[in-house]
Amino acid sequence: MGLSIRPVEPNELLLLLQLAERTFREAWQAQNDPAHFEDYCRTHFTLERFTAEMAAPAARFYFALQENTPIAYLKLNIGQLPSTSARLEQPLWPGKPLQIERIYVDAPWQGQGLGERLLTFAEEQARQTGATWLWLSVWQEAPRAVRFYEKNGFRIFGTETFWVGADPQPDWVMRKPVL
Protein backbone atom coordinates (compact mmCIF):
# COMPACT_ATOMS: atom_id res chain seq x y z
CA MET A 1 0.00 0.00 0.00
CA GLY A 2 2.98 2.38 0.41
CA LEU A 3 1.40 3.87 3.52
CA SER A 4 3.25 6.01 6.02
CA ILE A 5 2.06 7.58 9.26
CA ARG A 6 3.74 10.68 10.62
CA PRO A 7 3.01 13.69 12.83
CA VAL A 8 1.17 16.61 11.27
CA GLU A 9 3.54 19.56 10.94
CA PRO A 10 2.39 23.06 12.04
CA ASN A 11 2.60 24.33 8.45
CA GLU A 12 0.09 21.61 7.43
CA LEU A 13 -2.71 22.97 9.60
CA LEU A 14 -4.91 24.00 6.66
CA LEU A 15 -4.45 20.59 5.02
CA LEU A 16 -5.44 18.90 8.30
CA LEU A 17 -8.48 21.16 8.70
CA GLN A 18 -9.68 20.38 5.16
CA LEU A 19 -9.23 16.61 5.61
CA ALA A 20 -10.90 16.72 9.02
CA GLU A 21 -14.00 18.54 7.82
CA ARG A 22 -14.31 16.49 4.62
CA THR A 23 -14.05 13.15 6.43
CA PHE A 24 -16.42 14.26 9.20
CA ARG A 25 -18.99 15.29 6.61
CA GLU A 26 -18.55 12.01 4.69
CA ALA A 27 -19.07 10.03 7.89
CA TRP A 28 -21.95 11.83 9.57
CA GLN A 29 -23.70 14.47 7.48
CA ALA A 30 -26.40 12.20 6.04
CA GLN A 31 -27.43 10.96 9.52
CA ASN A 32 -27.80 14.37 11.12
CA ASP A 33 -30.20 17.28 11.12
CA PRO A 34 -28.73 19.78 8.62
CA ALA A 35 -29.09 22.83 10.90
CA HIS A 36 -27.37 21.17 13.88
CA PHE A 37 -24.72 19.63 11.66
CA GLU A 38 -23.83 22.91 9.95
CA ASP A 39 -23.73 24.67 13.32
CA TYR A 40 -21.24 22.07 14.56
CA CYS A 41 -19.08 22.33 11.43
CA ARG A 42 -19.12 26.15 11.50
CA THR A 43 -17.85 26.23 15.09
CA HIS A 44 -15.51 23.20 15.11
CA PHE A 45 -13.73 23.35 11.77
CA THR A 46 -11.96 26.67 12.07
CA LEU A 47 -8.29 27.57 11.85
CA GLU A 48 -8.46 29.13 15.31
CA ARG A 49 -9.86 25.98 16.89
CA PHE A 50 -7.41 23.65 15.15
CA THR A 51 -4.50 25.96 15.99
CA ALA A 52 -5.49 25.75 19.67
CA GLU A 53 -5.92 21.96 19.51
CA MET A 54 -2.51 21.49 17.90
CA ALA A 55 -0.92 23.70 20.56
CA ALA A 56 -2.33 21.65 23.45
CA PRO A 57 0.63 19.91 25.14
CA ALA A 58 -1.03 16.48 25.37
CA ALA A 59 -2.53 16.46 21.85
CA ARG A 60 -0.90 14.65 18.93
CA PHE A 61 -2.14 14.73 15.32
CA TYR A 62 -0.96 12.24 12.70
CA PHE A 63 -1.49 11.90 8.97
CA ALA A 64 -1.68 8.57 7.19
CA LEU A 65 -0.21 9.25 3.76
CA GLN A 66 -0.30 7.43 0.47
CA GLU A 67 2.57 8.70 -1.68
CA ASN A 68 2.74 11.93 0.38
CA THR A 69 -1.01 12.57 0.08
CA PRO A 70 -2.93 12.60 3.39
CA ILE A 71 -5.73 10.01 3.21
CA ALA A 72 -6.54 9.71 6.93
CA TYR A 73 -5.77 11.36 10.23
CA LEU A 74 -5.65 10.50 13.89
CA LYS A 75 -5.80 12.66 17.01
CA LEU A 76 -4.49 11.27 20.29
CA ASN A 77 -4.62 12.86 23.75
CA ILE A 78 -1.96 11.64 26.18
CA GLY A 79 -3.16 11.16 29.75
CA GLN A 80 -6.73 12.28 28.96
CA LEU A 81 -9.49 10.66 31.03
CA PRO A 82 -13.17 10.51 30.03
CA SER A 83 -15.02 13.70 30.95
CA THR A 84 -16.60 14.01 34.36
CA SER A 85 -20.00 14.04 32.62
CA ALA A 86 -19.42 10.51 31.26
CA ARG A 87 -21.52 7.84 32.96
CA LEU A 88 -19.13 4.95 33.54
CA GLU A 89 -20.60 1.51 34.19
CA GLN A 90 -17.22 0.18 35.32
CA PRO A 91 -14.41 1.89 37.23
CA LEU A 92 -11.48 3.45 35.44
CA TRP A 93 -8.47 1.22 35.07
CA PRO A 94 -5.29 2.13 36.94
CA GLY A 95 -2.39 3.57 35.03
CA LYS A 96 -2.11 6.20 32.35
CA PRO A 97 -4.76 6.44 29.58
CA LEU A 98 -4.42 7.53 25.99
CA GLN A 99 -7.54 8.83 24.25
CA ILE A 100 -8.18 8.26 20.56
CA GLU A 101 -10.23 11.40 20.05
CA ARG A 102 -10.48 11.18 16.27
CA ILE A 103 -9.72 8.57 13.66
CA TYR A 104 -10.99 9.35 10.16
CA VAL A 105 -10.22 7.75 6.79
CA ASP A 106 -11.07 9.47 3.50
CA ALA A 107 -13.96 7.62 1.79
CA PRO A 108 -12.01 6.26 -1.22
CA TRP A 109 -9.56 4.56 1.16
CA GLN A 110 -12.06 2.93 3.53
CA GLY A 111 -12.32 -0.85 3.67
CA GLN A 112 -8.61 -1.40 3.01
CA GLY A 113 -7.42 -2.01 6.57
CA LEU A 114 -6.26 1.56 7.17
CA GLY A 115 -8.41 1.98 10.30
CA GLU A 116 -6.77 -1.09 11.84
CA ARG A 117 -3.32 0.23 10.93
CA LEU A 118 -4.16 3.51 12.67
CA LEU A 119 -5.37 1.66 15.77
CA THR A 120 -2.14 -0.37 15.84
CA PHE A 121 -0.21 2.89 15.50
CA ALA A 122 -2.21 4.37 18.42
CA GLU A 123 -1.26 1.34 20.55
CA GLU A 124 2.39 1.85 19.66
CA GLN A 125 2.12 5.49 20.69
CA ALA A 126 0.44 4.42 23.94
CA ARG A 127 3.36 2.12 24.75
CA GLN A 128 5.88 4.86 23.92
CA THR A 129 4.13 7.34 26.23
CA GLY A 130 3.72 4.82 29.06
CA ALA A 131 -0.06 4.55 28.71
CA THR A 132 -1.58 1.31 29.95
CA TRP A 133 -4.99 1.65 28.29
CA LEU A 134 -6.66 3.27 25.28
CA TRP A 135 -10.14 4.69 25.18
CA LEU A 136 -12.47 6.41 22.74
CA SER A 137 -16.10 7.33 22.30
CA VAL A 138 -18.29 6.35 19.37
CA TRP A 139 -21.85 7.26 18.44
CA GLN A 140 -24.34 4.61 19.51
CA GLU A 141 -26.14 5.07 16.16
CA ALA A 142 -23.01 3.89 14.28
CA PRO A 143 -23.16 0.09 14.68
CA ARG A 144 -20.56 -0.50 11.97
CA ALA A 145 -18.04 1.66 13.84
CA VAL A 146 -18.91 -0.01 17.17
CA ARG A 147 -18.34 -3.45 15.61
CA PHE A 148 -15.02 -2.26 14.15
CA TYR A 149 -13.77 -1.20 17.59
CA GLU A 150 -15.07 -4.37 19.24
CA LYS A 151 -13.32 -6.46 16.58
CA ASN A 152 -10.13 -4.63 17.53
CA GLY A 153 -10.40 -5.37 21.24
CA PHE A 154 -12.34 -2.37 22.59
CA ARG A 155 -15.17 -2.95 25.07
CA ILE A 156 -17.96 -0.62 26.20
CA PHE A 157 -17.57 0.67 29.74
CA GLY A 158 -19.85 3.70 29.81
CA THR A 159 -21.71 6.42 27.94
CA GLU A 160 -21.35 10.13 27.31
CA THR A 161 -23.08 12.79 25.26
CA PHE A 162 -21.57 14.25 22.11
CA TRP A 163 -23.18 17.47 20.96
CA VAL A 164 -23.72 18.13 17.26
CA GLY A 165 -24.87 21.71 17.41
CA ALA A 166 -27.79 21.64 19.85
CA ASP A 167 -28.45 17.93 19.23
CA PRO A 168 -27.32 15.65 22.09
CA GLN A 169 -26.11 12.31 20.73
CA PRO A 170 -25.37 9.30 22.94
CA ASP A 171 -21.90 7.82 22.59
CA TRP A 172 -20.47 4.59 23.91
CA VAL A 173 -17.24 5.01 25.85
CA MET A 174 -14.97 2.09 24.94
CA ARG A 175 -11.56 0.98 26.17
CA LYS A 176 -8.81 -1.51 25.57
CA PRO A 177 -5.77 -2.48 27.62
CA VAL A 178 -2.35 -1.84 26.10
CA LEU A 179 -0.50 -5.13 26.11
Biotite code that builds the C-alpha atoms (Angstrom):
import biotite.structure as struc

atoms = struc.array([
    struc.Atom([0.000, 0.000, 0.000], chain_id="A", res_id=1, res_name="MET", atom_name="CA", element="C"),
    struc.Atom([2.978, 2.376, 0.412], chain_id="A", res_id=2, res_name="GLY", atom_name="CA", element="C"),
    struc.Atom([1.399, 3.867, 3.516], chain_id="A", res_id=3, res_name="LEU", atom_name="CA", element="C"),
    struc.Atom([3.254, 6.015, 6.016], chain_id="A", res_id=4, res_name="SER", atom_name="CA", element="C"),
    struc.Atom([2.064, 7.578, 9.263], chain_id="A", res_id=5, res_name="ILE", atom_name="CA", element="C"),
    struc.Atom([3.738, 10.682, 10.624], chain_id="A", res_id=6, res_name="ARG", atom_name="CA", element="C"),
    struc.Atom([3.009, 13.689, 12.833], chain_id="A", res_id=7, res_name="PRO", atom_name="CA", element="C"),
    struc.Atom([1.171, 16.610, 11.267], chain_id="A", res_id=8, res_name="VAL", atom_name="CA", element="C"),
    struc.Atom([3.545, 19.564, 10.943], chain_id="A", res_id=9, res_name="GLU", atom_name="CA", element="C"),
    struc.Atom([2.387, 23.056, 12.042], chain_id="A", res_id=10, res_name="PRO", atom_name="CA", element="C"),
    struc.Atom([2.601, 24.327, 8.452], chain_id="A", res_id=11, res_name="ASN", atom_name="CA", element="C"),
    struc.Atom([0.087, 21.611, 7.425], chain_id="A", res_id=12, res_name="GLU", atom_name="CA", element="C"),
    struc.Atom([-2.708, 22.965, 9.595], chain_id="A", res_id=13, res_name="LEU", atom_name="CA", element="C"),
    struc.Atom([-4.911, 24.001, 6.664], chain_id="A", res_id=14, res_name="LEU", atom_name="CA", element="C"),
    struc.Atom([-4.449, 20.589, 5.021], chain_id="A", res_id=15, res_name="LEU", atom_name="CA", element="C"),
    struc.Atom([-5.437, 18.904, 8.304], chain_id="A", res_id=16, res_name="LEU", atom_name="CA", element="C"),
    struc.Atom([-8.480, 21.157, 8.700], chain_id="A", res_id=17, res_name="LEU", atom_name="CA", element="C"),
    struc.Atom([-9.676, 20.384, 5.163], chain_id="A", res_id=18, res_name="GLN", atom_name="CA", element="C"),
    struc.Atom([-9.233, 16.614, 5.606], chain_id="A", res_id=19, res_name="LEU", atom_name="CA", element="C"),
    struc.Atom([-10.902, 16.719, 9.025], chain_id="A", res_id=20, res_name="ALA", atom_name="CA", element="C"),
    struc.Atom([-14.000, 18.544, 7.818], chain_id="A", res_id=21, res_name="GLU", atom_name="CA", element="C"),
    struc.Atom([-14.309, 16.490, 4.622], chain_id="A", res_id=22, res_name="ARG", atom_name="CA", element="C"),
    struc.Atom([-14.053, 13.145, 6.428], chain_id="A", res_id=23, res_name="THR", atom_name="CA", element="C"),
    struc.Atom([-16.418, 14.265, 9.200], chain_id="A", res_id=24, res_name="PHE", atom_name="CA", element="C"),
    struc.Atom([-18.988, 15.290, 6.608], chain_id="A", res_id=25, res_name="ARG", atom_name="CA", element="C"),
    struc.Atom([-18.548, 12.005, 4.694], chain_id="A", res_id=26, res_name="GLU", atom_name="CA", element="C"),
    struc.Atom([-19.067, 10.028, 7.893], chain_id="A", res_id=27, res_name="ALA", atom_name="CA", element="C"),
    struc.Atom([-21.949, 11.834, 9.567], chain_id="A", res_id=28, res_name="TRP", atom_name="CA", element="C"),
    struc.Atom([-23.703, 14.475, 7.476], chain_id="A", res_id=29, res_name="GLN", atom_name="CA", element="C"),
    struc.Atom([-26.397, 12.199, 6.041], chain_id="A", res_id=30, res_name="ALA", atom_name="CA", element="C"),
    struc.Atom([-27.430, 10.958, 9.517], chain_id="A", res_id=31, res_name="GLN", atom_name="CA", element="C"),
    struc.Atom([-27.797, 14.371, 11.124], chain_id="A", res_id=32, res_name="ASN", atom_name="CA", element="C"),
    struc.Atom([-30.199, 17.279, 11.116], chain_id="A", res_id=33, res_name="ASP", atom_name="CA", element="C"),
    struc.Atom([-28.734, 19.784, 8.625], chain_id="A", res_id=34, res_name="PRO", atom_name="CA", element="C"),
    struc.Atom([-29.091, 22.831, 10.899], chain_id="A", res_id=35, res_name="ALA", atom_name="CA", element="C"),
    struc.Atom([-27.374, 21.168, 13.878], chain_id="A", res_id=36, res_name="HIS", atom_name="CA", element="C"),
    struc.Atom([-24.724, 19.626, 11.659], chain_id="A", res_id=37, res_name="PHE", atom_name="CA", element="C"),
    struc.Atom([-23.834, 22.909, 9.952], chain_id="A", res_id=38, res_name="GLU", atom_name="CA", element="C"),
    struc.Atom([-23.726, 24.673, 13.318], chain_id="A", res_id=39, res_name="ASP", atom_name="CA", element="C"),
    struc.Atom([-21.244, 22.066, 14.555], chain_id="A", res_id=40, res_name="TYR", atom_name="CA", element="C"),
    struc.Atom([-19.077, 22.333, 11.435], chain_id="A", res_id=41, res_name="CYS", atom_name="CA", element="C"),
    struc.Atom([-19.115, 26.145, 11.502], chain_id="A", res_id=42, res_name="ARG", atom_name="CA", element="C"),
    struc.Atom([-17.847, 26.230, 15.094], chain_id="A", res_id=43, res_name="THR", atom_name="CA", element="C"),
    struc.Atom([-15.514, 23.200, 15.114], chain_id="A", res_id=44, res_name="HIS", atom_name="CA", element="C"),
    struc.Atom([-13.726, 23.346, 11.765], chain_id="A", res_id=45, res_name="PHE", atom_name="CA", element="C"),
    struc.Atom([-11.955, 26.668, 12.071], chain_id="A", res_id=46, res_name="THR", atom_name="CA", element="C"),
    struc.Atom([-8.288, 27.566, 11.852], chain_id="A", res_id=47, res_name="LEU", atom_name="CA", element="C"),
    struc.Atom([-8.460, 29.130, 15.308], chain_id="A", res_id=48, res_name="GLU", atom_name="CA", element="C"),
    struc.Atom([-9.858, 25.981, 16.894], chain_id="A", res_id=49, res_name="ARG", atom_name="CA", element="C"),
    struc.Atom([-7.405, 23.646, 15.150], chain_id="A", res_id=50, res_name="PHE", atom_name="CA", element="C"),
    struc.Atom([-4.502, 25.960, 15.993], chain_id="A", res_id=51, res_name="THR", atom_name="CA", element="C"),
    struc.Atom([-5.485, 25.748, 19.665], chain_id="A", res_id=52, res_name="ALA", atom_name="CA", element="C"),
    struc.Atom([-5.920, 21.964, 19.505], chain_id="A", res_id=53, res_name="GLU", atom_name="CA", element="C"),
    struc.Atom([-2.505, 21.486, 17.903], chain_id="A", res_id=54, res_name="MET", atom_name="CA", element="C"),
    struc.Atom([-0.925, 23.696, 20.559], chain_id="A", res_id=55, res_name="ALA", atom_name="CA", element="C"),
    struc.Atom([-2.333, 21.647, 23.454], chain_id="A", res_id=56, res_name="ALA", atom_name="CA", element="C"),
    struc.Atom([0.633, 19.908, 25.135], chain_id="A", res_id=57, res_name="PRO", atom_name="CA", element="C"),
    struc.Atom([-1.031, 16.481, 25.371], chain_id="A", res_id=58, res_name="ALA", atom_name="CA", element="C"),
    struc.Atom([-2.533, 16.459, 21.847], chain_id="A", res_id=59, res_name="ALA", atom_name="CA", element="C"),
    struc.Atom([-0.898, 14.655, 18.933], chain_id="A", res_id=60, res_name="ARG", atom_name="CA", element="C"),
    struc.Atom([-2.140, 14.728, 15.319], chain_id="A", res_id=61, res_name="PHE", atom_name="CA", element="C"),
    struc.Atom([-0.956, 12.236, 12.704], chain_id="A", res_id=62, res_name="TYR", atom_name="CA", element="C"),
    struc.Atom([-1.493, 11.898, 8.975], chain_id="A", res_id=63, res_name="PHE", atom_name="CA", element="C"),
    struc.Atom([-1.677, 8.574, 7.188], chain_id="A", res_id=64, res_name="ALA", atom_name="CA", element="C"),
    struc.Atom([-0.210, 9.252, 3.762], chain_id="A", res_id=65, res_name="LEU", atom_name="CA", element="C"),
    struc.Atom([-0.299, 7.429, 0.473], chain_id="A", res_id=66, res_name="GLN", atom_name="CA", element="C"),
    struc.Atom([2.572, 8.699, -1.681], chain_id="A", res_id=67, res_name="GLU", atom_name="CA", element="C"),
    struc.Atom([2.742, 11.926, 0.375], chain_id="A", res_id=68, res_name="ASN", atom_name="CA", element="C"),
    struc.Atom([-1.011, 12.570, 0.083], chain_id="A", res_id=69, res_name="THR", atom_name="CA", element="C"),
    struc.Atom([-2.927, 12.599, 3.390], chain_id="A", res_id=70, res_name="PRO", atom_name="CA", element="C"),
    struc.Atom([-5.725, 10.010, 3.214], chain_id="A", res_id=71, res_name="ILE", atom_name="CA", element="C"),
    struc.Atom([-6.539, 9.709, 6.928], chain_id="A", res_id=72, res_name="ALA", atom_name="CA", element="C"),
    struc.Atom([-5.766, 11.361, 10.233], chain_id="A", res_id=73, res_name="TYR", atom_name="CA", element="C"),
    struc.Atom([-5.647, 10.502, 13.888], chain_id="A", res_id=74, res_name="LEU", atom_name="CA", element="C"),
    struc.Atom([-5.803, 12.661, 17.009], chain_id="A", res_id=75, res_name="LYS", atom_name="CA", element="C"),
    struc.Atom([-4.486, 11.267, 20.292], chain_id="A", res_id=76, res_name="LEU", atom_name="CA", element="C"),
    struc.Atom([-4.618, 12.857, 23.752], chain_id="A", res_id=77, res_name="ASN", atom_name="CA", element="C"),
    struc.Atom([-1.964, 11.642, 26.177], chain_id="A", res_id=78, res_name="ILE", atom_name="CA", element="C"),
    struc.Atom([-3.160, 11.164, 29.750], chain_id="A", res_id=79, res_name="GLY", atom_name="CA", element="C"),
    struc.Atom([-6.730, 12.277, 28.958], chain_id="A", res_id=80, res_name="GLN", atom_name="CA", element="C"),
    struc.Atom([-9.486, 10.657, 31.033], chain_id="A", res_id=81, res_name="LEU", atom_name="CA", element="C"),
    struc.Atom([-13.168, 10.509, 30.033], chain_id="A", res_id=82, res_name="PRO", atom_name="CA", element="C"),
    struc.Atom([-15.017, 13.697, 30.948], chain_id="A", res_id=83, res_name="SER", atom_name="CA", element="C"),
    struc.Atom([-16.601, 14.009, 34.358], chain_id="A", res_id=84, res_name="THR", atom_name="CA", element="C"),
    struc.Atom([-20.001, 14.037, 32.618], chain_id="A", res_id=85, res_name="SER", atom_name="CA", element="C"),
    struc.Atom([-19.421, 10.507, 31.263], chain_id="A", res_id=86, res_name="ALA", atom_name="CA", element="C"),
    struc.Atom([-21.516, 7.837, 32.956], chain_id="A", res_id=87, res_name="ARG", atom_name="CA", element="C"),
    struc.Atom([-19.129, 4.950, 33.538], chain_id="A", res_id=88, res_name="LEU", atom_name="CA", element="C"),
    struc.Atom([-20.596, 1.507, 34.193], chain_id="A", res_id=89, res_name="GLU", atom_name="CA", element="C"),
    struc.Atom([-17.217, 0.180, 35.315], chain_id="A", res_id=90, res_name="GLN", atom_name="CA", element="C"),
    struc.Atom([-14.412, 1.889, 37.227], chain_id="A", res_id=91, res_name="PRO", atom_name="CA", element="C"),
    struc.Atom([-11.476, 3.454, 35.439], chain_id="A", res_id=92, res_name="LEU", atom_name="CA", element="C"),
    struc.Atom([-8.468, 1.216, 35.067], chain_id="A", res_id=93, res_name="TRP", atom_name="CA", element="C"),
    struc.Atom([-5.287, 2.126, 36.937], chain_id="A", res_id=94, res_name="PRO", atom_name="CA", element="C"),
    struc.Atom([-2.389, 3.574, 35.028], chain_id="A", res_id=95, res_name="GLY", atom_name="CA", element="C"),
    struc.Atom([-2.115, 6.197, 32.346], chain_id="A", res_id=96, res_name="LYS", atom_name="CA", element="C"),
    struc.Atom([-4.759, 6.443, 29.584], chain_id="A", res_id=97, res_name="PRO", atom_name="CA", element="C"),
    struc.Atom([-4.422, 7.529, 25.986], chain_id="A", res_id=98, res_name="LEU", atom_name="CA", element="C"),
    struc.Atom([-7.535, 8.833, 24.252], chain_id="A", res_id=99, res_name="GLN", atom_name="CA", element="C"),
    struc.Atom([-8.182, 8.258, 20.563], chain_id="A", res_id=100, res_name="ILE", atom_name="CA", element="C"),
    struc.Atom([-10.227, 11.401, 20.054], chain_id="A", res_id=101, res_name="GLU", atom_name="CA", element="C"),
    struc.Atom([-10.478, 11.179, 16.268], chain_id="A", res_id=102, res_name="ARG", atom_name="CA", element="C"),
    struc.Atom([-9.719, 8.574, 13.656], chain_id="A", res_id=103, res_name="ILE", atom_name="CA", element="C"),
    struc.Atom([-10.985, 9.348, 10.156], chain_id="A", res_id=104, res_name="TYR", atom_name="CA", element="C"),
    struc.Atom([-10.222, 7.751, 6.794], chain_id="A", res_id=105, res_name="VAL", atom_name="CA", element="C"),
    struc.Atom([-11.075, 9.472, 3.503], chain_id="A", res_id=106, res_name="ASP", atom_name="CA", element="C"),
    struc.Atom([-13.962, 7.625, 1.792], chain_id="A", res_id=107, res_name="ALA", atom_name="CA", element="C"),
    struc.Atom([-12.014, 6.260, -1.221], chain_id="A", res_id=108, res_name="PRO", atom_name="CA", element="C"),
    struc.Atom([-9.558, 4.555, 1.162], chain_id="A", res_id=109, res_name="TRP", atom_name="CA", element="C"),
    struc.Atom([-12.062, 2.930, 3.526], chain_id="A", res_id=110, res_name="GLN", atom_name="CA", element="C"),
    struc.Atom([-12.319, -0.853, 3.669], chain_id="A", res_id=111, res_name="GLY", atom_name="CA", element="C"),
    struc.Atom([-8.612, -1.397, 3.010], chain_id="A", res_id=112, res_name="GLN", atom_name="CA", element="C"),
    struc.Atom([-7.421, -2.008, 6.573], chain_id="A", res_id=113, res_name="GLY", atom_name="CA", element="C"),
    struc.Atom([-6.261, 1.558, 7.169], chain_id="A", res_id=114, res_name="LEU", atom_name="CA", element="C"),
    struc.Atom([-8.405, 1.980, 10.296], chain_id="A", res_id=115, res_name="GLY", atom_name="CA", element="C"),
    struc.Atom([-6.768, -1.094, 11.841], chain_id="A", res_id=116, res_name="GLU", atom_name="CA", element="C"),
    struc.Atom([-3.320, 0.229, 10.930], chain_id="A", res_id=117, res_name="ARG", atom_name="CA", element="C"),
    struc.Atom([-4.159, 3.505, 12.665], chain_id="A", res_id=118, res_name="LEU", atom_name="CA", element="C"),
    struc.Atom([-5.371, 1.658, 15.775], chain_id="A", res_id=119, res_name="LEU", atom_name="CA", element="C"),
    struc.Atom([-2.142, -0.367, 15.839], chain_id="A", res_id=120, res_name="THR", atom_name="CA", element="C"),
    struc.Atom([-0.207, 2.885, 15.503], chain_id="A", res_id=121, res_name="PHE", atom_name="CA", element="C"),
    struc.Atom([-2.209, 4.365, 18.416], chain_id="A", res_id=122, res_name="ALA", atom_name="CA", element="C"),
    struc.Atom([-1.262, 1.345, 20.546], chain_id="A", res_id=123, res_name="GLU", atom_name="CA", element="C"),
    struc.Atom([2.392, 1.845, 19.665], chain_id="A", res_id=124, res_name="GLU", atom_name="CA", element="C"),
    struc.Atom([2.115, 5.492, 20.691], chain_id="A", res_id=125, res_name="GLN", atom_name="CA", element="C"),
    struc.Atom([0.439, 4.423, 23.942], chain_id="A", res_id=126, res_name="ALA", atom_name="CA", element="C"),
    struc.Atom([3.358, 2.121, 24.746], chain_id="A", res_id=127, res_name="ARG", atom_name="CA", element="C"),
    struc.Atom([5.876, 4.860, 23.921], chain_id="A", res_id=128, res_name="GLN", atom_name="CA", element="C"),
    struc.Atom([4.134, 7.341, 26.234], chain_id="A", res_id=129, res_name="THR", atom_name="CA", element="C"),
    struc.Atom([3.719, 4.820, 29.061], chain_id="A", res_id=130, res_name="GLY", atom_name="CA", element="C"),
    struc.Atom([-0.064, 4.554, 28.706], chain_id="A", res_id=131, res_name="ALA", atom_name="CA", element="C"),
    struc.Atom([-1.583, 1.309, 29.947], chain_id="A", res_id=132, res_name="THR", atom_name="CA", element="C"),
    struc.Atom([-4.989, 1.649, 28.285], chain_id="A", res_id=133, res_name="TRP", atom_name="CA", element="C"),
    struc.Atom([-6.657, 3.272, 25.280], chain_id="A", res_id=134, res_name="LEU", atom_name="CA", element="C"),
    struc.Atom([-10.141, 4.692, 25.179], chain_id="A", res_id=135, res_name="TRP", atom_name="CA", element="C"),
    struc.Atom([-12.469, 6.413, 22.740], chain_id="A", res_id=136, res_name="LEU", atom_name="CA", element="C"),
    struc.Atom([-16.098, 7.326, 22.305], chain_id="A", res_id=137, res_name="SER", atom_name="CA", element="C"),
    struc.Atom([-18.293, 6.352, 19.372], chain_id="A", res_id=138, res_name="VAL", atom_name="CA", element="C"),
    struc.Atom([-21.850, 7.259, 18.436], chain_id="A", res_id=139, res_name="TRP", atom_name="CA", element="C"),
    struc.Atom([-24.342, 4.605, 19.507], chain_id="A", res_id=140, res_name="GLN", atom_name="CA", element="C"),
    struc.Atom([-26.136, 5.066, 16.162], chain_id="A", res_id=141, res_name="GLU", atom_name="CA", element="C"),
    struc.Atom([-23.014, 3.885, 14.282], chain_id="A", res_id=142, res_name="ALA", atom_name="CA", element="C"),
    struc.Atom([-23.164, 0.090, 14.679], chain_id="A", res_id=143, res_name="PRO", atom_name="CA", element="C"),
    struc.Atom([-20.558, -0.501, 11.975], chain_id="A", res_id=144, res_name="ARG", atom_name="CA", element="C"),
    struc.Atom([-18.043, 1.662, 13.843], chain_id="A", res_id=145, res_name="ALA", atom_name="CA", element="C"),
    struc.Atom([-18.908, -0.005, 17.170], chain_id="A", res_id=146, res_name="VAL", atom_name="CA", element="C"),
    struc.Atom([-18.340, -3.449, 15.612], chain_id="A", res_id=147, res_name="ARG", atom_name="CA", element="C"),
    struc.Atom([-15.025, -2.262, 14.149], chain_id="A", res_id=148, res_name="PHE", atom_name="CA", element="C"),
    struc.Atom([-13.774, -1.198, 17.585], chain_id="A", res_id=149, res_name="TYR", atom_name="CA", element="C"),
    struc.Atom([-15.075, -4.373, 19.240], chain_id="A", res_id=150, res_name="GLU", atom_name="CA", element="C"),
    struc.Atom([-13.318, -6.464, 16.580], chain_id="A", res_id=151, res_name="LYS", atom_name="CA", element="C"),
    struc.Atom([-10.132, -4.630, 17.528], chain_id="A", res_id=152, res_name="ASN", atom_name="CA", element="C"),
    struc.Atom([-10.405, -5.370, 21.237], chain_id="A", res_id=153, res_name="GLY", atom_name="CA", element="C"),
    struc.Atom([-12.339, -2.370, 22.592], chain_id="A", res_id=154, res_name="PHE", atom_name="CA", element="C"),
    struc.Atom([-15.170, -2.953, 25.071], chain_id="A", res_id=155, res_name="ARG", atom_name="CA", element="C"),
    struc.Atom([-17.956, -0.618, 26.202], chain_id="A", res_id=156, res_name="ILE", atom_name="CA", element="C"),
    struc.Atom([-17.569, 0.671, 29.744], chain_id="A", res_id=157, res_name="PHE", atom_name="CA", element="C"),
    struc.Atom([-19.855, 3.701, 29.807], chain_id="A", res_id=158, res_name="GLY", atom_name="CA", element="C"),
    struc.Atom([-21.706, 6.417, 27.944], chain_id="A", res_id=159, res_name="THR", atom_name="CA", element="C"),
    struc.Atom([-21.346, 10.130, 27.313], chain_id="A", res_id=160, res_name="GLU", atom_name="CA", element="C"),
    struc.Atom([-23.083, 12.792, 25.264], chain_id="A", res_id=161, res_name="THR", atom_name="CA", element="C"),
    struc.Atom([-21.572, 14.245, 22.106], chain_id="A", res_id=162, res_name="PHE", atom_name="CA", element="C"),
    struc.Atom([-23.178, 17.470, 20.962], chain_id="A", res_id=163, res_name="TRP", atom_name="CA", element="C"),
    struc.Atom([-23.717, 18.129, 17.263], chain_id="A", res_id=164, res_name="VAL", atom_name="CA", element="C"),
    struc.Atom([-24.872, 21.715, 17.405], chain_id="A", res_id=165, res_name="GLY", atom_name="CA", element="C"),
    struc.Atom([-27.791, 21.642, 19.853], chain_id="A", res_id=166, res_name="ALA", atom_name="CA", element="C"),
    struc.Atom([-28.452, 17.927, 19.230], chain_id="A", res_id=167, res_name="ASP", atom_name="CA", element="C"),
    struc.Atom([-27.317, 15.655, 22.092], chain_id="A", res_id=168, res_name="PRO", atom_name="CA", element="C"),
    struc.Atom([-26.114, 12.306, 20.728], chain_id="A", res_id=169, res_name="GLN", atom_name="CA", element="C"),
    struc.Atom([-25.368, 9.303, 22.939], chain_id="A", res_id=170, res_name="PRO", atom_name="CA", element="C"),
    struc.Atom([-21.895, 7.824, 22.592], chain_id="A", res_id=171, res_name="ASP", atom_name="CA", element="C"),
    struc.Atom([-20.474, 4.590, 23.910], chain_id="A", res_id=172, res_name="TRP", atom_name="CA", element="C"),
    struc.Atom([-17.236, 5.013, 25.848], chain_id="A", res_id=173, res_name="VAL", atom_name="CA", element="C"),
    struc.Atom([-14.975, 2.089, 24.943], chain_id="A", res_id=174, res_name="MET", atom_name="CA", element="C"),
    struc.Atom([-11.558, 0.984, 26.175], chain_id="A", res_id=175, res_name="ARG", atom_name="CA", element="C"),
    struc.Atom([-8.806, -1.514, 25.573], chain_id="A", res_id=176, res_name="LYS", atom_name="CA", element="C"),
    struc.Atom([-5.768, -2.478, 27.620], chain_id="A", res_id=177, res_name="PRO", atom_name="CA", element="C"),
    struc.Atom([-2.352, -1.840, 26.098], chain_id="A", res_id=178, res_name="VAL", atom_name="CA", element="C"),
    struc.Atom([-0.503, -5.134, 26.106], chain_id="A", res_id=179, res_name="LEU", atom_name="CA", element="C"),
])
